Amino acid sequence: MAKNIEQRGNTWYATLHVPEDVRHKIGKTKLFQSLKTTDKREAEKRRDAIIAQWKARIAAARGQSDPFLEAALMWRKEHSENEHPEVIRDFIEEEAQTFFTEWASHLTQAPKTIDQMKKDVRRMIDKFVSVEAVTKPAVMEWVKELMKDTPTRQGYSYSSLDRMFKFCRNFWRYLQEIEKADPEKQPFILPSFAKKTNGSKTKGTDGWEPFEPSEVVTLLDAATEKEDHELADLIRLGMYSGARIEELCALKVTDCTDEVLKITDSKTDAGIRRVPLHSELVEVVKRLKEASRDSYLLSGLTFNKYGDRSNAIGKRFGRLKKSLGFPDKKVFHSIRKTVVTLLEDAGVSENLTADIVGHEKPRITYGLYSGGHSVERMKEAIEKVRYPKATPRNR
């Protein structure tokens, strides 16, 4: 009987009994995998790569160093380069999946962020398959592919590429920590040409376009006319605070006073802040606090699977702005950009604006050592936000 192979139906499988001392770590007493052939001699040729992989897993479970890629490359040297490409690929893909699963298990970010990280890194793994395939030239070519429009998707924007590469660097550092990647190399650095993708000309732009102040008023009036009072209040809060949609939807009644909105749930550390209450919001906030039925300022919103309350109302905003003919690049986040633009036009400094809207400080000295501006100073600044005509503040 041939060693380490057995036939199931017409197909041959590689097999290996797991030593008793590592069965609790491997989770199996016997390993098996299809060799994708009905020919016994062919199966014997393909078996070695799989067995080498499994022995590497067993060695790792025992705390021994036996990198799977070295075993794969050694096996490849003993056979012609193109003799069994599908087995080599399966071999490496399974180990890549093992590393991916282990990396993902250590992530501690918010569930929504973890899902996005896994999606982005999975795309990278599907592209490169093995560590040895990840080189700077190959990564640059991949960026060019991602930037291109295809029949099924629009090319990636700079912000999407920046996010993806940040997550890929996170995974790469994990591979370096477990000694599967060169500790001196970091291939996931965006090339300069990526900064000009899809109309994004500068680093850090996310592709969203600001609304004109008059357009924000149009949106508010349209929501009011449709009697979507929740959405109208969301727009009011956004246009006079510059806060992100989920920051506003997460506001508790206890976070809101006659002077400030305390943002305690944000996507960044800089986002945790106190936003001075604009005079146009005083009566709005008072009314919403009195009417709240669930301790939230914007009462009655539902949670999605990630614990966010902005999903449904965000979609309503999307339908509203689409019905008014606004382009795809204008979204609720665009109101935030409008506020930043109005502050800039009013002569408010970049650092003061950063404290109000929750941006990282643009200069390292302010970012590391500044305790932030006073509420009084920020109040003076936010009061400079004005729109073309008075907007209704009460129902």
Sine and cosine of phi, psi and omega as CSV:
sin_phi,cos_phi,sin_psi,cos_psi,sin_omega,cos_omega
0.00,0.00,0.74,-0.67,-0.02,-1.00
-0.89,0.45,0.61,-0.79,-0.05,-1.00
-0.98,0.18,0.72,-0.69,0.12,-0.99
0.91,0.42,0.36,0.93,0.17,-0.98
-0.67,-0.74,0.50,-0.86,0.10,-0.99
-0.51,-0.86,0.44,-0.90,-0.06,-1.00
-0.99,-0.15,0.73,-0.69,0.07,-1.00
-0.79,-0.61,0.93,-0.37,-0.16,-0.99
0.93,0.37,-0.80,-0.60,0.05,-1.00
-0.99,-0.17,-0.07,1.00,-0.12,-0.99
-0.97,-0.24,0.62,-0.78,0.03,-1.00
-1.00,-0.03,0.59,-0.81,-0.01,-1.00
-0.81,-0.58,0.58,-0.81,0.19,-0.98
-0.99,0.16,0.62,-0.79,-0.01,-1.00
-0.66,-0.76,0.46,-0.89,0.06,-1.00
-0.38,-0.92,0.78,-0.62,0.06,-1.00
-0.97,0.22,0.73,-0.69,-0.02,-1.00
-0.99,0.10,0.80,-0.60,0.02,-1.00
-0.84,0.55,0.56,-0.83,-0.11,-0.99
-0.86,0.50,-0.55,0.84,-0.09,-1.00
-0.95,0.31,-0.26,0.97,-0.01,-1.00
-0.87,-0.50,0.11,0.99,-0.02,-1.00
-0.88,0.48,-0.56,0.83,-0.01,-1.00
-0.94,0.35,-0.41,0.91,0.03,-1.00
-1.00,0.01,-0.64,0.77,0.02,-1.00
-0.96,0.28,-0.54,0.84,0.02,-1.00
1.00,0.09,0.17,0.99,-0.01,-1.00
-0.55,-0.83,0.40,-0.92,0.11,-0.99
-1.00,-0.10,-0.35,0.93,-0.01,-1.00
-0.55,-0.83,0.68,-0.73,0.03,-1.00
-0.97,-0.26,0.61,-0.80,0.08,-1.00
-0.49,-0.87,0.49,-0.87,-0.01,-1.00
-0.42,-0.91,0.65,-0.76,-0.01,-1.00
-0.90,0.44,0.68,-0.74,0.08,-1.00
-0.99,-0.11,0.01,1.00,0.13,-0.99
0.85,0.53,0.67,0.74,0.07,-1.00
-0.44,-0.90,0.47,-0.88,0.08,-1.00
-0.98,-0.19,-0.05,1.00,-0.04,-1.00
-1.00,-0.08,0.82,-0.57,-0.08,-1.00
-0.90,0.43,-0.68,0.73,-0.01,-1.00
-0.90,0.44,-0.63,0.78,0.04,-1.00
-0.91,0.41,-0.63,0.77,0.02,-1.00
-0.88,0.48,-0.66,0.75,0.01,-1.00
-0.89,0.45,-0.56,0.83,0.03,-1.00
-0.94,0.34,-0.62,0.78,-0.07,-1.00
-0.99,0.16,-0.29,0.96,-0.11,-0.99
-0.89,0.46,-0.62,0.79,-0.19,-0.98
-0.86,0.51,-0.63,0.77,-0.02,-1.00
-0.90,0.44,-0.66,0.75,-0.01,-1.00
-0.92,0.39,-0.69,0.72,-0.01,-1.00
-0.90,0.44,-0.65,0.76,0.03,-1.00
-0.87,0.49,-0.65,0.76,0.03,-1.00
-0.88,0.47,-0.75,0.66,-0.04,-1.00
-0.90,0.43,-0.63,0.77,0.03,-1.00
-0.90,0.43,-0.55,0.83,0.07,-1.00
-0.91,0.42,-0.65,0.76,0.03,-1.00
-0.90,0.43,-0.65,0.76,0.00,-1.00
-0.91,0.41,-0.67,0.74,0.02,-1.00
-0.89,0.45,-0.66,0.75,0.01,-1.00
-0.90,0.43,-0.63,0.78,0.02,-1.00
-0.90,0.44,-0.45,0.89,0.04,-1.00
-1.00,0.02,0.01,1.00,0.00,-1.00
0.99,0.14,0.30,0.95,0.01,-1.00
-0.99,-0.12,0.41,-0.91,0.01,-1.00
-1.00,-0.03,0.90,-0.43,0.04,-1.00
-0.46,-0.89,0.95,0.32,-0.10,-0.99
-0.82,0.57,0.74,-0.67,-0.04,-1.00
-0.88,0.48,-0.57,0.82,-0.09,-1.00
-0.94,0.35,-0.61,0.80,0.05,-1.00
-0.89,0.46,-0.65,0.76,0.03,-1.00
-0.90,0.43,-0.65,0.76,0.00,-1.00
-0.91,0.42,-0.68,0.73,-0.02,-1.00
-0.92,0.38,-0.61,0.79,0.04,-1.00
-0.89,0.45,-0.67,0.74,0.02,-1.00
-0.90,0.44,-0.63,0.78,-0.02,-1.00
-0.90,0.44,-0.62,0.79,0.00,-1.00
-0.90,0.44,-0.49,0.87,-0.04,-1.00
-0.99,0.15,-0.13,0.99,-0.02,-1.00
-0.75,-0.66,0.33,-0.94,0.01,-1.00
-0.90,0.43,0.52,-0.85,-0.14,-0.99
-0.84,0.55,-0.62,0.78,-0.11,-0.99
-0.95,-0.32,0.28,0.96,-0.09,-1.00
-0.94,0.35,-0.69,0.72,-0.04,-1.00
-0.67,-0.74,0.87,0.50,-0.09,-1.00
-0.87,0.49,-0.57,0.82,-0.05,-1.00
-0.94,0.33,-0.52,0.85,0.03,-1.00
-0.95,0.31,-0.69,0.73,0.06,-1.00
-0.84,0.54,-0.70,0.71,-0.03,-1.00
-0.90,0.43,-0.71,0.71,0.04,-1.00
-0.87,0.50,-0.65,0.76,0.00,-1.00
-0.84,0.54,-0.79,0.62,-0.06,-1.00
-0.95,0.30,-0.62,0.79,-0.03,-1.00
-0.88,0.48,-0.63,0.78,-0.03,-1.00
-0.92,0.39,-0.65,0.76,0.04,-1.00
-0.93,0.37,-0.62,0.78,0.05,-1.00
-0.87,0.49,-0.65,0.76,0.03,-1.00
-0.90,0.43,-0.60,0.80,0.04,-1.00
-0.89,0.46,-0.74,0.67,0.01,-1.00
-0.90,0.45,-0.65,0.76,0.00,-1.00
-0.87,0.49,-0.71,0.70,-0.02,-1.00
-0.90,0.43,-0.67,0.74,0.01,-1.00
-0.91,0.42,-0.68,0.73,0.04,-1.00
-0.87,0.49,-0.74,0.67,-0.05,-1.00
-0.88,0.47,-0.53,0.85,-0.04,-1.00
-0.93,0.37,-0.31,0.95,-0.02,-1.00
-0.99,-0.12,-0.05,1.00,-0.04,-1.00
-0.94,0.33,0.65,-0.76,-0.05,-1.00
-0.84,-0.54,0.14,0.99,-0.01,-1.00
-0.95,0.32,0.01,-1.00,0.05,-1.00
-0.89,0.45,0.52,-0.85,-0.05,-1.00
-0.79,0.62,-0.65,0.76,-0.01,-1.00
-0.90,0.44,-0.65,0.76,0.03,-1.00
-0.92,0.39,-0.66,0.75,0.02,-1.00
-0.87,0.48,-0.69,0.73,0.03,-1.00
-0.86,0.51,-0.67,0.74,0.01,-1.00
-0.93,0.37,-0.64,0.77,0.04,-1.00
-0.87,0.49,-0.71,0.70,-0.01,-1.00
-0.91,0.42,-0.63,0.78,0.01,-1.00
-0.90,0.43,-0.71,0.70,-0.03,-1.00
-0.92,0.38,-0.69,0.72,-0.02,-1.00
-0.94,0.35,-0.58,0.82,0.06,-1.00
-0.88,0.48,-0.63,0.78,0.04,-1.00
-0.89,0.46,-0.65,0.76,0.02,-1.00
-0.91,0.42,-0.69,0.72,0.00,-1.00
-0.89,0.45,-0.66,0.75,0.02,-1.00
-0.89,0.46,-0.50,0.86,0.00,-1.00
-0.97,0.24,-0.73,0.69,-0.16,-0.99
-0.98,-0.21,-0.42,0.91,0.07,-1.00
0.92,0.38,-0.81,0.59,-0.08,-1.00
-0.82,-0.57,0.35,-0.94,0.01,-1.00
-0.88,0.47,-0.64,0.77,-0.05,-1.00
-0.90,0.44,-0.36,0.93,-0.01,-1.00
-0.99,0.14,-0.22,0.97,-0.04,-1.00
-1.00,0.06,0.99,-0.13,0.06,-1.00
-0.83,-0.56,0.32,-0.95,-0.01,-1.00
-0.86,0.50,-0.71,0.71,0.05,-1.00
-0.87,0.50,-0.65,0.76,0.00,-1.00
-0.92,0.40,-0.63,0.78,0.02,-1.00
-0.91,0.41,-0.65,0.76,0.03,-1.00
-0.88,0.47,-0.64,0.77,0.04,-1.00
-0.92,0.40,-0.59,0.81,0.04,-1.00
-0.90,0.44,-0.66,0.75,0.04,-1.00
-0.86,0.51,-0.68,0.73,0.02,-1.00
-0.88,0.48,-0.64,0.77,0.04,-1.00
-0.89,0.45,-0.71,0.71,-0.04,-1.00
-0.91,0.41,-0.52,0.86,-0.03,-1.00
-0.96,0.28,-0.39,0.92,-0.08,-1.00
-0.97,0.24,0.62,-0.79,0.15,-0.99
-0.96,0.27,0.61,-0.79,0.07,-1.00
-0.80,-0.60,0.19,-0.98,0.03,-1.00
-0.87,0.50,-0.36,0.93,-0.08,-1.00
-0.96,-0.29,-0.21,0.98,0.00,-1.00
-0.38,-0.93,0.39,-0.92,0.10,-0.99
-0.99,0.14,0.54,-0.84,0.03,-1.00
-0.85,0.53,0.50,-0.86,-0.04,-1.00
-0.91,0.42,0.66,-0.75,0.10,-0.99
-0.98,0.19,0.21,-0.98,0.02,-1.00
-0.86,0.51,-0.69,0.73,-0.05,-1.00
-0.89,0.45,-0.60,0.80,0.03,-1.00
-0.93,0.37,-0.67,0.74,0.05,-1.00
-0.89,0.45,-0.67,0.74,-0.01,-1.00
-0.88,0.48,-0.69,0.72,0.03,-1.00
-0.89,0.45,-0.74,0.67,-0.03,-1.00
-0.87,0.50,-0.70,0.72,-0.04,-1.00
-0.94,0.34,-0.52,0.85,0.08,-1.00
-0.88,0.47,-0.69,0.73,0.01,-1.00
-0.94,0.34,-0.60,0.80,0.04,-1.00
-0.91,0.42,-0.61,0.79,0.06,-1.00
-0.90,0.44,-0.61,0.79,0.04,-1.00
-0.87,0.50,-0.72,0.70,0.01,-1.00
-0.92,0.40,-0.64,0.77,-0.02,-1.00
-0.90,0.43,-0.63,0.77,0.04,-1.00
-0.89,0.45,-0.59,0.81,0.06,-1.00
-0.89,0.45,-0.69,0.72,0.03,-1.00
-0.89,0.46,-0.58,0.82,0.06,-1.00
-0.92,0.39,-0.65,0.76,-0.01,-1.00
-0.90,0.44,-0.57,0.82,0.00,-1.00
-1.00,-0.09,0.23,0.97,0.11,-0.99
0.89,0.46,0.62,0.78,0.08,-1.00
-0.95,-0.30,-0.15,0.99,0.01,-1.00
-0.72,-0.70,0.47,-0.88,-0.02,-1.00
-0.87,0.50,0.87,-0.50,-0.05,-1.00
-0.93,0.37,-0.24,0.97,-0.04,-1.00
-1.00,-0.10,-0.06,1.00,-0.08,-1.00
-0.89,-0.46,0.63,-0.77,0.11,-0.99
-0.70,-0.72,1.00,-0.04,-0.09,-1.00
-0.97,0.23,-0.24,0.97,-0.11,-0.99
-1.00,-0.07,0.89,0.45,0.11,-0.99
-0.91,-0.42,0.82,-0.57,-0.05,-1.00
-0.92,0.40,0.76,-0.65,0.07,-1.00
-0.94,0.34,0.36,-0.93,-0.09,-1.00
-0.89,0.46,-0.51,0.86,-0.04,-1.00
-0.92,0.39,-0.30,0.95,0.00,-1.00
-0.94,0.33,-0.33,0.94,-0.05,-1.00
-0.95,0.32,-0.20,0.98,-0.04,-1.00
-0.95,-0.30,0.23,0.97,-0.04,-1.00
-0.95,0.30,0.66,-0.75,0.09,-1.00
0.78,0.63,0.66,0.75,0.09,-1.00
0.99,0.13,-0.03,1.00,0.03,-1.00
-1.00,0.09,0.91,-0.42,-0.16,-0.99
-0.98,-0.18,-0.30,0.95,-0.06,-1.00
-0.76,-0.65,0.45,-0.89,-0.01,-1.00
-0.87,0.49,0.71,-0.70,0.09,-1.00
1.00,-0.09,-0.19,0.98,0.04,-1.00
-0.96,0.29,0.56,-0.83,-0.08,-1.00
-0.94,-0.33,0.10,0.99,0.07,-1.00
1.00,0.00,-0.28,0.96,0.01,-1.00
-0.98,0.21,0.65,-0.76,0.00,-1.00
-0.98,-0.18,0.64,-0.77,0.02,-1.00
-0.94,0.33,0.53,-0.85,0.17,-0.99
-0.96,0.27,0.50,-0.87,0.24,-0.97
-0.94,0.34,0.53,-0.85,0.01,-1.00
-0.79,0.61,-0.64,0.77,0.02,-1.00
-0.91,0.42,-0.50,0.87,0.01,-1.00
-0.95,0.31,-0.57,0.82,0.06,-1.00
-0.89,0.45,-0.66,0.75,0.05,-1.00
-0.89,0.46,-0.64,0.77,0.05,-1.00
-0.86,0.50,-0.68,0.74,0.02,-1.00
-0.90,0.44,-0.71,0.71,0.01,-1.00
-0.88,0.47,-0.71,0.70,0.00,-1.00
-0.90,0.44,-0.62,0.78,-0.01,-1.00
-0.92,0.40,-0.67,0.74,0.03,-1.00
-0.90,0.45,-0.62,0.78,0.02,-1.00
-0.91,0.41,-0.69,0.72,0.01,-1.00
-0.89,0.46,-0.56,0.83,0.02,-1.00
-0.99,0.17,-0.03,1.00,-0.03,-1.00
0.87,0.50,0.50,0.87,0.13,-0.99
-1.00,-0.03,0.98,0.18,-0.14,-0.99
-0.92,0.39,-0.55,0.83,0.06,-1.00
-0.87,0.49,-0.73,0.68,-0.02,-1.00
-0.92,0.40,-0.64,0.77,0.03,-1.00
-0.87,0.49,-0.67,0.74,0.01,-1.00
-0.92,0.38,-0.61,0.79,0.05,-1.00
-0.87,0.49,-0.70,0.71,0.02,-1.00
-0.89,0.46,-0.69,0.72,0.03,-1.00
-0.84,0.54,-0.74,0.67,-0.01,-1.00
-0.88,0.48,-0.66,0.76,-0.01,-1.00
-0.93,0.38,-0.67,0.75,-0.10,-1.00
-0.96,0.29,-0.30,0.96,0.01,-1.00
-0.91,-0.41,0.16,0.99,0.04,-1.00
-0.75,-0.66,-0.49,0.87,-0.07,-1.00
0.97,0.24,0.22,0.97,-0.03,-1.00
-0.98,0.21,0.41,-0.91,0.06,-1.00
-0.95,0.32,0.40,-0.92,-0.08,-1.00
-0.87,0.49,-0.68,0.73,-0.04,-1.00
-0.95,0.30,-0.49,0.87,0.09,-1.00
-0.88,0.47,-0.67,0.75,-0.01,-1.00
-0.94,0.35,-0.66,0.75,-0.04,-1.00
-0.94,0.33,-0.36,0.93,0.00,-1.00
-1.00,0.00,-0.08,1.00,-0.03,-1.00
-0.89,0.46,0.79,-0.61,0.11,-0.99
-1.00,-0.02,0.40,-0.92,0.05,-1.00
-0.83,0.56,-0.62,0.79,-0.02,-1.00
-0.95,0.31,-0.22,0.98,0.03,-1.00
-1.00,0.10,-0.14,0.99,-0.16,-0.99
-0.89,-0.46,0.82,-0.57,0.05,-1.00
-0.86,-0.50,-0.10,-0.99,0.05,-1.00
-0.96,0.28,-0.13,0.99,-0.07,-1.00
-0.90,-0.44,-0.58,0.82,-0.11,-0.99
-0.61,-0.79,0.35,-0.94,0.25,-0.97
-0.96,-0.29,0.87,-0.50,-0.02,-1.00
-1.00,-0.07,0.95,-0.32,0.02,-1.00
-0.99,0.11,0.94,-0.35,-0.04,-1.00
-0.93,-0.36,-0.10,1.00,-0.01,-1.00
-0.75,-0.66,0.96,-0.27,-0.06,-1.00
-0.62,-0.79,0.31,-0.95,-0.02,-1.00
-0.97,0.24,-0.26,0.97,-0.01,-1.00
-0.72,-0.70,0.31,-0.95,0.06,-1.00
-0.90,0.44,-0.62,0.78,0.00,-1.00
-0.91,0.42,-0.36,0.93,-0.03,-1.00
-0.96,0.27,-0.31,0.95,0.05,-1.00
-0.97,0.22,0.93,-0.37,-0.17,-0.99
-0.30,-0.96,0.06,-1.00,0.14,-0.99
-0.91,-0.42,0.82,-0.57,0.01,-1.00
-0.97,-0.25,0.86,-0.51,0.01,-1.00
-0.85,0.52,0.63,-0.77,-0.04,-1.00
-0.98,0.20,0.90,-0.44,0.05,-1.00
-0.89,0.45,0.56,-0.83,-0.02,-1.00
-0.85,0.53,-0.48,0.88,0.02,-1.00
-0.95,0.32,-0.21,0.98,-0.05,-1.00
-0.96,-0.27,-0.14,0.99,-0.09,-1.00
-0.84,0.55,-0.79,0.61,-0.02,-1.00
-0.94,0.33,-0.55,0.83,0.02,-1.00
-0.89,0.46,-0.76,0.65,-0.02,-1.00
-0.90,0.43,-0.65,0.76,0.03,-1.00
-0.86,0.50,-0.71,0.70,-0.01,-1.00
-0.90,0.44,-0.69,0.72,-0.03,-1.00
-0.91,0.41,-0.61,0.79,0.03,-1.00
-0.90,0.43,-0.67,0.74,-0.01,-1.00
-0.93,0.37,-0.52,0.85,-0.07,-1.00
-1.00,-0.02,-0.13,0.99,-0.09,-1.00
-0.88,0.48,0.69,-0.72,0.01,-1.00
-0.93,-0.36,-0.09,1.00,-0.10,-0.99
-0.63,-0.78,0.33,0.94,0.04,-1.00
0.98,0.19,-0.06,1.00,0.06,-1.00
-0.99,-0.12,0.53,-0.84,0.02,-1.00
-0.88,0.47,-0.74,0.67,0.11,-0.99
-1.00,-0.06,1.00,-0.07,-0.16,-0.99
-0.98,0.18,0.52,-0.86,0.15,-0.99
1.00,-0.01,0.00,1.00,0.02,-1.00
-0.97,0.24,0.47,-0.88,-0.02,-1.00
-0.98,-0.20,0.41,-0.91,0.02,-1.00
-1.00,-0.02,0.57,-0.82,0.17,-0.99
-1.00,-0.09,-0.13,-0.99,-0.10,-0.99
-0.92,0.39,-0.30,0.95,0.02,-1.00
-1.00,-0.07,0.03,1.00,-0.02,-1.00
0.99,0.12,0.22,0.98,0.05,-1.00
-1.00,0.03,0.58,-0.82,0.01,-1.00
-0.98,-0.22,-0.04,1.00,-0.13,-0.99
-1.00,-0.05,-0.13,0.99,-0.16,-0.99
-0.87,0.49,-0.82,0.57,-0.08,-1.00
-0.92,0.39,-0.71,0.70,-0.03,-1.00
-0.94,0.34,-0.49,0.87,0.08,-1.00
-0.90,0.44,-0.62,0.79,0.05,-1.00
-0.92,0.38,-0.60,0.80,0.06,-1.00
-0.90,0.44,-0.63,0.78,0.07,-1.00
-0.89,0.46,-0.68,0.73,0.00,-1.00
-0.86,0.51,-0.68,0.74,0.02,-1.00
-0.92,0.40,-0.61,0.79,0.00,-1.00
-0.90,0.43,-0.76,0.64,-0.06,-1.00
-0.93,0.37,-0.52,0.86,0.06,-1.00
-0.93,0.38,-0.63,0.77,0.01,-1.00
-0.91,0.42,-0.40,0.92,0.00,-1.00
-1.00,-0.03,0.02,1.00,0.09,-1.00
1.00,0.06,0.24,0.97,0.01,-1.00
-0.97,0.23,0.56,-0.83,-0.05,-1.00
-0.95,0.30,0.22,-0.98,-0.03,-1.00
-0.87,0.49,-0.49,0.87,-0.06,-1.00
-0.98,0.18,0.03,1.00,0.10,-0.99
-0.93,-0.36,0.92,-0.39,-0.07,-1.00
-0.76,-0.65,-0.08,-1.00,-0.01,-1.00
-0.86,0.51,-0.60,0.80,0.03,-1.00
-0.86,0.51,-0.39,0.92,0.02,-1.00
-0.90,0.43,-0.47,0.88,0.06,-1.00
-0.90,0.44,-0.63,0.78,0.07,-1.00
-0.85,0.53,-0.67,0.74,0.03,-1.00
-0.92,0.40,-0.57,0.82,0.05,-1.00
-0.88,0.48,-0.71,0.71,0.01,-1.00
-0.88,0.48,-0.70,0.72,0.02,-1.00
-0.88,0.48,-0.66,0.75,0.02,-1.00
-0.90,0.44,-0.68,0.73,0.02,-1.00
-0.89,0.45,-0.63,0.78,0.04,-1.00
-0.91,0.41,-0.66,0.75,0.04,-1.00
-0.89,0.45,-0.71,0.71,0.01,-1.00
-0.89,0.46,-0.47,0.88,-0.01,-1.00
-1.00,0.09,0.03,1.00,0.04,-1.00
1.00,0.09,0.25,0.97,0.03,-1.00
-0.96,0.27,0.70,-0.71,-0.04,-1.00
-0.91,0.41,0.39,-0.92,-0.03,-1.00
-0.89,0.45,-0.63,0.78,-0.01,-1.00
-0.94,0.35,-0.60,0.80,0.04,-1.00
-0.92,0.38,-0.68,0.73,0.06,-1.00
-0.87,0.49,-0.65,0.76,0.01,-1.00
-0.86,0.50,-0.64,0.77,0.03,-1.00
-0.91,0.40,-0.57,0.82,-0.04,-1.00
-0.96,0.28,-0.73,0.69,-0.11,-0.99
-1.00,-0.09,-0.10,0.99,0.07,-1.00
0.99,0.13,0.62,0.79,0.10,-0.99
-1.00,-0.07,0.41,-0.91,0.16,-0.99
-0.90,0.44,0.58,-0.81,0.02,-1.00
-0.90,0.44,0.72,-0.70,-0.08,-1.00
-0.94,0.35,-0.28,0.96,0.00,-1.00
-0.86,-0.50,0.62,-0.78,-0.13,-0.99
-0.88,0.48,-0.61,0.79,-0.02,-1.00
-0.88,0.47,-0.74,0.67,0.02,-1.00
-0.92,0.40,-0.63,0.78,-0.04,-1.00
-0.90,0.43,-0.62,0.78,-0.07,-1.00
-1.00,0.05,-0.57,0.82,-0.21,-0.98
-0.90,-0.44,-0.29,0.96,-0.05,-1.00
-0.97,0.23,0.68,-0.73,0.06,-1.00
-1.00,0.04,0.02,1.00,0.02,-1.00
1.00,-0.08,0.33,-0.95,0.01,-1.00
-0.97,0.22,0.35,-0.94,0.03,-1.00
-0.95,0.30,0.38,-0.92,0.04,-1.00
-0.86,0.50,-0.62,0.78,0.00,-1.00
-0.88,0.48,-0.68,0.73,0.00,-1.00
-0.92,0.39,-0.64,0.77,0.02,-1.00
-0.93,0.36,-0.56,0.83,0.03,-1.00
-0.88,0.47,-0.69,0.72,0.04,-1.00
-0.86,0.52,-0.64,0.77,-0.04,-1.00
-0.95,0.32,-0.74,0.67,-0.08,-1.00
-0.91,0.41,-0.45,0.89,0.03,-1.00
-0.93,0.38,-0.23,0.97,0.04,-1.00
-0.99,0.17,-0.12,0.99,0.06,-1.00
-0.98,0.22,0.91,-0.41,-0.04,-1.00
-0.71,-0.71,0.54,-0.84,0.02,-1.00
-0.90,-0.43,0.29,-0.96,-0.15,-0.99
-0.83,0.57,-0.51,0.86,0.00,-1.00
-0.57,-0.82,0.35,-0.94,0.00,-1.00
-0.89,0.46,0.67,-0.75,0.02,-1.00
-0.95,-0.30,0.56,-0.83,-0.01,-1.00
-0.91,0.42,0.74,-0.68,-0.06,-1.00
-0.97,-0.23,-0.24,0.97,-0.02,-1.00
-0.76,-0.65,0.40,-0.91,0.01,-1.00
-0.98,0.21,0.00,0.00,0.00,0.00
